[in-house]
Amino acid sequence: MLPFIRSDLAQFTAYKPHPSSDTADAVTTQFDRLDTNESPYDLPPELKEKLAWTYQQVIETNRYPDGGHETLKEVIAEYVNESAALSSSSVTAANISVGNGSDELIRSLLIATCLGGEGSILVANPTFSMYGILAKTLGIPVVEVGRSEINFEIDLPAAQSAIAQTQNPPIRVVFVVHPNSPTANCLTASELDWLRSLSAEILVVIDEAYFEFSQTTLVEELLQRPNWIILRTFSKAFRLAALRVGYCVAHPEAIAILEKVRLPYNLPSFSIAAALVALQNRQLLLASISQTLTEREKLIQALSQYPALQVTASAANFIYLRVAPNSSIPQNTALQNLHQKLRQSGTLVRLLPQGLRITIGTHEENARTLNRLQAAVTNLPF
Ligand SMILES: Cc1ncc(COP(=O)(O)O)c(C=O)c1O
């Protein structure tokens, strides 16, 4: 360990970026990449041409990008209102901050709330791993509670007692995902009531990365709640994962703080242009969602035929697959085998301690993956 590096970083495990590789084996197959919840559809060629034109004719690469994001924020505010069926003056540019992916906004939120020993965060596992990972890089303590194994609801008594008992530093931020990754369920009525009951000294971050698939949002309620923040991203339904654009919706005072914390030129000019083009063409881009939802239901239907597998309902563009308890082989071994067999036969999926998360791909990718899963289930000892 280098002597000048913080000692807590020695034990730290970084996020494993895509494409995942567990072994030193050469990648011999063209994988179906169903492990990172991206859209399987690239931008349509006409939009790429538009962007190429903007790059050639408008963007001056020798100049810094627009550091204020005013136009982008206005167009995002318009989309947010539309997406929640609100009047055009409900959410304005003053309610929006834009990040280099929502990952950047998560880090800014942590800096603004918990850094310097001021707070801990609460997460309910399994959930999106970056909240905990980013907190640890900043030396922020992470308090973890579990979820119901049946409907994946947060263990609310455990969460409540964690808040009551955690001191030095107290819990300042609760992160929830709506719908959750990897379990694909939306917040339940009890979870929502619990979030509403939290003290105004606790920031509630509601991550709606998969909103376009769930069509369920808390934007309207957020307008009445200054301690709530909603995160969204262009990396999923808007097909811009490569260009790293995320945004958040919050009370103007919270936005002003986030704007203080962010780097002045956090978004490249090309990414700003791409997000604008995506929003201007949202009808075209979001039209593919119905296909994804149809494919998702077909996959769930097909997988529920296998007694060895447990598949649950999904409100997102991925499904969560577990293996049924079985006396001959431990569940995590069965999952690792399944993950490995899928990988060897050409599909990458996300392996989690208690399940597999499988992104809904194109019709062809899903059909191939289903065949591979069928072969794996038939050949594995369950
Ligand atoms: C719940 C959730 N939030 C945020 C992100 C990150 O999004 P971005 O690409 O905007 O950083 C992801 C990506 O998988 C996610 O699943």
The ligand as an ORCA input file, in Angstrom:
! r2SCAN-3c Opt
* xyz 0 1
  C     -30.612      2.593     -9.908
  C     -29.546      3.191    -10.737
  N     -29.192      4.460    -10.521
  C     -28.228      5.052    -11.254
  C     -27.555      4.354    -12.233
  C     -26.420      5.028    -12.952
  O     -26.854      5.761    -13.973
  P     -25.868      6.697    -14.812
  O     -25.481      5.926    -16.019
  O     -26.733      7.875    -15.110
  O     -24.704      7.054    -13.941
  C     -27.886      3.040    -12.488
  C     -27.161      2.286    -13.524
  O     -27.248      1.108    -13.677
  C     -28.903      2.438    -11.719
  O     -29.254      1.160    -11.891
*
